[in-house]
Amino acid sequence: MISVLKGNHDKIISIVGFEIGNPQIHDSSLCSTEGVDVLRFTDPVNALEHFKINRKDYALMISDLRMPVINGVQLLKTVKDLNPSARTVLTTDSGYGNKLIQEYTRKNIINGLLQKPVEAHELVTEINKQIDIIERPGKK
């Protein structure tokens, strides 16, 4: 069974505008772990509003690059501005050659990158990696 690491505190993970083409990736495989709530947003504006209200509870935001109104890079930059300890992952099908993506990765504004299509095990591995970093300060 696929599961996310157990945390000591309630945490929010949100997946924003992320097209899940693989039917193996279900919320149940991501949120079966106690203390982790996985939320999905198709609208990045709604995701940002939720983040603003709950920023102290957020562990991770995973965002697609291409979305209407706010793209993933802009969204994750705003998330880091509001809560620098929140972890961020960008998904893209266009590769990582974009200079802004490279710069934000170097500056730890974007903490992880996933190339689409994303398989269930890749998503869970990246979530576990980011949660592990939160729970073990000093890691990057």
N, C-alpha and C positions, 0 to 999 in steps of 0.2 A: 504494500500500500504506500502511496506517496503521502508524505506529511511534512509539515513545517516544524522546525525545532520548537520545543516548548520554551516559552518565556516565563519569567518570574512575574511579569506585570501584564495587565491588559494593554494590547497594542493594536493600532489600526494600520492595516495595509490597504492601500487603494490602487486599483488598476483603472487607468483612465484612457478611454478611447482605444483600447487595446482590442483589436479584432482577433478573436480566438477562433482560428480556422480549424483547430484540432479538437475534435469532440472529446478527447481524453481529458482535456483541461476543464474540470468542473470546480465550482466553488467548494464542493465537499472535499475535494482533494487538497485544497489550500487552507480551508478553515476548520478542519477536523481537530486541530490542535487547540487545546485549552489556552485561553488568554490571548488569542489572535483573532481579530475580526477582519475579514476580507470584504471590502466594498468595491463595487464596480460602478463606474460612471462613464456614460457615453458623451456627456457634455463637460468639457474642461472648465467651463465657468461654474457649473454646479460643484464640481470636484474642488475647485479653489475656494468656493464659499464654505464648503464642509471643512476643508482644511483650516481656514481662518478661525472657525468656531472651535475646532478640536485640535489645534496645532500641537498642544502639549502631549496628546495621546498618540500622535502619528509616529510610527516607526519607519514607514517606507511608502513611497509613492512610485508606482511604475506607470510611465506615460508613453503613449505612442508619439512619434515625432509629428506626423501629419494629422492635424485636427483643425476644425473650423474655429475662428475667433482667436484662440490662443494656441500656438503650436506647443509641442512638448518641451522644447528647449526653454521657451518663455515661462511655461508653467513650472518647470522644475527650478528655474532661477528664482521665481517668486517664492516657491516653497522654501528654498534655502535661505532667502532673505528673511522670511518670517520665522523659520525654525532651523538654524544651522545644524542641529543634531539629527534632523530627519534624514534618512537615506533616500537616494533617488536613483532610479534606473530608467533609461531611455530605450525604447524599442524602435527599430527602424528597418525598412527594407531597402534603404538607399545606401547602406554602408556607412562608414564612419569617417569618410574623407572630408566632410564639412569642417571648415576651420573653426567655426564657433563651437561645434561639438567637441573637437579636439581641445580647444582652449578651456571649455567648461569642465572637461574631464580632468585636465591637468590641475585646475583650481579646486577640484572636489565639489563642484556644483552638481555635476553628474557623477554618481558613484559607481554606476555599472551600465553596461551596454548589452543589449540582446538583439541579435539579428533575426528578423522574421523570415520565414514562419518559425515561431517558437514552439518547441515541443514541451510537453508537460514536465518531463524530468529537468529540462533546462530552466524552466520558470521556477520550479521548486528549489533547484540547486542555487539559483541566484537569490531567491528569497532567503534561504537558509544562510547563505554567505553574508547577506546584508544584516540579518538579525544577529548573527554571530558577532559581527563587528560592533554592533550596538552594545551587546552584552559583555564584550571583552574590550574595553577602551584601550587605546593605544594601537589597535590594528587599523589598517587602511586597506 
